[in-house]
Amino acid sequence: MLPECQLFGTLGCHLCEVAEGVLMPFVEHGLLVELVDIADREEWVESYGLRIPVLRRCDTGGELGWPFDASAVASFLAS
């Protein structure tokens, strides 16, 4: 079973849109991804502002920073 994840990003972020595209095949196979806008909380801006997009596993708190491709996402989700 695939873990639930969050994708930290913000509106107007081109790399975040690319990351969403990388994740779409996983979503089509059951991955649940919550899109989190870092602009909603100051601590997210401080933590992720220079690193977005960042994929975070809700179960372990593990993070996969950009750049990532489908292979890296598959490995991240399997770990």
C-alpha positions as CSV (number, residue, x, y, z in Angstrom):
1,M,0.0,0.0,0.0
2,L,1.3,3.5,-0.9
3,P,1.9,5.9,2.0
4,E,0.0,9.2,2.1
5,C,2.2,12.2,1.2
6,Q,2.3,15.9,1.1
7,L,3.8,18.0,-1.7
8,F,5.1,21.3,-0.3
9,G,5.1,24.1,-2.9
10,T,3.3,27.4,-3.7
11,L,1.3,29.0,-6.4
12,G,3.2,30.1,-9.5
13,C,6.1,27.7,-8.8
14,H,7.0,26.2,-12.2
15,L,9.1,23.4,-10.5
16,C,6.1,22.5,-8.3
17,E,4.0,22.1,-11.4
18,V,6.6,19.8,-12.9
19,A,6.7,17.8,-9.7
20,E,3.0,17.4,-9.8
21,G,3.3,15.9,-13.3
22,V,6.0,13.5,-12.0
23,L,3.6,12.4,-9.3
24,M,0.5,12.0,-11.5
25,P,1.1,8.4,-12.5
26,F,1.5,7.4,-8.9
27,V,-1.7,9.2,-8.0
28,E,-3.5,7.3,-10.8
29,H,-2.3,4.1,-9.0
30,G,-3.6,5.1,-5.6
31,L,-1.1,7.5,-4.1
32,L,-2.8,10.2,-2.0
33,V,-0.9,13.5,-2.2
34,E,-2.0,16.6,-0.3
35,L,-0.8,19.8,-2.0
36,V,0.5,22.1,0.8
37,D,1.0,25.8,0.0
38,I,3.9,27.0,2.1
39,A,2.6,30.5,2.0
40,D,-0.1,29.4,4.4
41,R,2.3,29.2,7.4
42,E,5.4,31.2,8.2
43,E,7.2,28.1,9.5
44,W,6.7,26.4,6.2
45,V,8.1,29.4,4.3
46,E,11.2,29.2,6.6
47,S,11.6,25.5,6.3
48,Y,10.8,25.0,2.6
49,G,11.0,28.4,0.9
50,L,14.3,27.7,-0.8
51,R,13.8,23.9,-1.3
52,I,10.3,23.5,-2.9
53,P,9.0,21.3,-4.2
54,V,9.4,18.8,-1.4
55,L,7.6,15.5,-1.2
56,R,7.0,14.4,2.4
57,R,5.7,11.0,3.6
58,C,3.1,11.4,6.3
59,D,3.9,8.1,8.0
60,T,7.7,8.5,8.5
61,G,8.2,12.3,7.9
62,G,10.8,11.4,5.3
63,E,11.3,14.1,2.7
64,L,12.4,13.9,-1.0
65,G,13.6,17.2,-2.2
66,W,13.7,18.5,-5.8
67,P,14.9,17.4,-8.3
68,F,13.3,14.0,-8.4
69,D,12.0,11.8,-11.2
70,A,9.7,8.8,-11.3
71,S,12.5,6.4,-10.3
72,A,13.4,8.5,-7.3
73,V,9.8,8.7,-6.2
74,A,9.3,5.0,-6.5
75,S,12.4,4.3,-4.3
76,F,11.2,6.9,-1.8
77,L,7.8,5.4,-1.5
78,A,9.2,1.9,-1.1
79,S,11.6,2.8,1.7
